[in-house]
Amino acid sequence: MRIVVVGGVAAGLSAASRARRVDPSAEILVFEKGKRISYGACGLPYLLEGQVSSIEQLVVYRPEFFERERNIRIRTESEVVAVHHGRREAVLRSGERVRYDRLVWAAGARPARVSRSPRVFRLHTDEDALRLEEYLGRERPQTAAVVGGGYIGLEAATALRARGLRVRLHHDATTLLNREDPWVTKRIVERLEQCGVDVRLNEPVDPEALDAGLVIDATGLRPNVEVLAEAGAALGRTGALAVSERMETSLYGVFAAGDCCEARHVVSGRDVWIPLGTTANKMGRVAGANAAGRRERFQGVAGTSIVRVAGLAAAVTGLSQQQARREGFSPVEAVVEGREKAKYFFGRTIGVQLVADRNSRRLLGAAVTGDDGVLARINTVAAALAARMDAETFAGIDLAYAPPYAAVMDPLLVCAGQLLRLLDS
Ligand SMILES: Cc1cc2nc3c(=O)[nH]c(=O)nc-3n(C[C@H](O)[C@H](O)[C@H](O)COP(=O)(O)OP(=O)(O)OC[C@H]3O[C@@H](n4cnc5c(N)ncnc54)[C@H](O)[C@@H]3O)c2cc1C
């Protein structure tokens, strides 16, 4: 059996590695159109900020590793430009035709907008980061404008500010992080302004027309679906590839994983497109196992994510109140501020927001912000969402406590208590 994987980063390599574990005898071939494989794009903002010294530090494995240790063939600079599923054939840009028994499409996403201006950059691939770095070194711009208030825009603004540039952040909506959550937005904006970033919300702009020495266009992504759609694979309501729980597309034997496809939202039950690296890895594992003959299921996503904005961690999971209302729930929101650990251990302030449905009392989402202790709290709520927990059960969970690590009454539980009172009122 020959399994062909398209895309050599998070989803593609997870799929190839898992397929190898499931089927030691399969022939596995990965095509990647770029020069590098297996690098963490998530680290690019830290390269820009200077916390990571070279792009090579972001490379997890090299092709030789996969060939030697996993018997997986990797071909870089090899773009798949067509798929003829009837003949089980992928066509490379060079014209070469490659037969497959199973195909895993893990081609990711790309920035939605393309600019020709030499001052406008994006921060999506290793090559983008290298170009940006070269420009910063050569032109030494004093000012920067970042367009887009998703996590990449926020990370880019933070990084450029840390390098000493005067930074303006433009976002076309009133709320950041694609979250429709004024509470999280307010806390992020406060922190950005404290560190000197000029934040302009609800202000649509044309990146090419902005007056700044450097512009980063972080206005959004589009899934790489065209080749597979052309081959007959169905797209979902979001425009990304539609997949089953087994990560199979509408074409039998063709799987998809990562930023190019949709996933079921564990709270709303709807298909959504929330492209994230952690999701890509998990989807890739399921797609790879199933391509190699197993029957595994991808559980879905809650959109759990965390971003560092000038030292502030802002994390979200599930639905915000506004999103929940749009999904047909009757949401109730509670917010508290507390210490993430004992005062005598220099516990810092942490903000917690919980959302639950008034009718079913089911927990729907959360946001947590603070300088420390944010990750553990958001992950606790993510686990509760996966278990479809109600607010009562959540308010009684047995969380660990010792003064150097936690507060005796954790802010999560204090917030859950507040939520119960609101649900009962
Ligand atoms: C700056 C930045 C910061 C991020 N930070 C985080 C974070 O903190 N946390 C988080 O969870 N996620 C983060 N992400 C998102 C994460 O990097 C992506 O979700 C993840 O890389 C998706 O993996 P993927 O394998 O689906 O797609 P990609 O990583 O995009 O890989 C797809 C690969 O397919 C190749 N390809 C495309 N078309 C073809 C073709 N036709 N033939 C051959 N090869 C092809 C591409 O060249 C690409 O290398 C960040 C992303 C960026 C850009």
The ligand as an ORCA input file, in Angstrom:
! r2SCAN-3c Opt
* xyz 0 1
  C       3.082     33.264     13.118
  C       2.262     32.087     13.512
  C       2.093     31.785     14.849
  C       1.310     30.705     15.225
  N       1.150     30.412     16.558
  C       0.395     29.363     16.940
  C       0.246     29.029     18.301
  O       0.820     29.670     19.173
  N      -0.545     27.964     18.630
  C      -1.177     27.221     17.671
  O      -1.859     26.242     18.016
  N      -1.032     27.498     16.352
  C      -0.272     28.537     15.974
  N      -0.104     28.819     14.642
  C      -0.842     28.024     13.645
  C      -0.089     26.779     13.248
  O       1.213     27.099     12.847
  C      -0.843     26.133     12.112
  O      -2.152     25.870     12.549
  C      -0.185     24.826     11.694
  O       1.090     25.058     11.158
  C      -1.042     24.122     10.668
  O      -0.417     22.974     10.261
  P      -0.735     22.336      8.847
  O       0.187     21.168      8.750
  O      -2.191     22.120      8.721
  O      -0.389     23.457      7.793
  P       0.983     24.196      7.482
  O       1.830     24.304      8.690
  O       0.600     25.440      6.766
  O       1.700     23.213      6.486
  C       1.190     22.940      5.221
  C       2.346     22.689      4.294
  O       1.833     22.248      3.069
  C       2.623     22.769      2.032
  N       1.818     22.757      0.810
  C       0.722     23.527      0.534
  N       0.216     23.217     -0.668
  C       0.996     22.220     -1.157
  C       0.961     21.481     -2.363
  N       0.015     21.682     -3.284
  N       1.937     20.549     -2.564
  C       2.910     20.328     -1.629
  N       2.964     21.005     -0.459
  C       2.013     21.930     -0.222
  C       2.972     24.156      2.500
  O       4.160     24.627      1.871
  C       3.153     23.956      3.995
  O       4.504     23.762      4.350
  C       0.698     29.902     14.239
  C       0.877     30.194     12.879
  C       1.661     31.257     12.514
  C       1.849     31.559     11.058
*
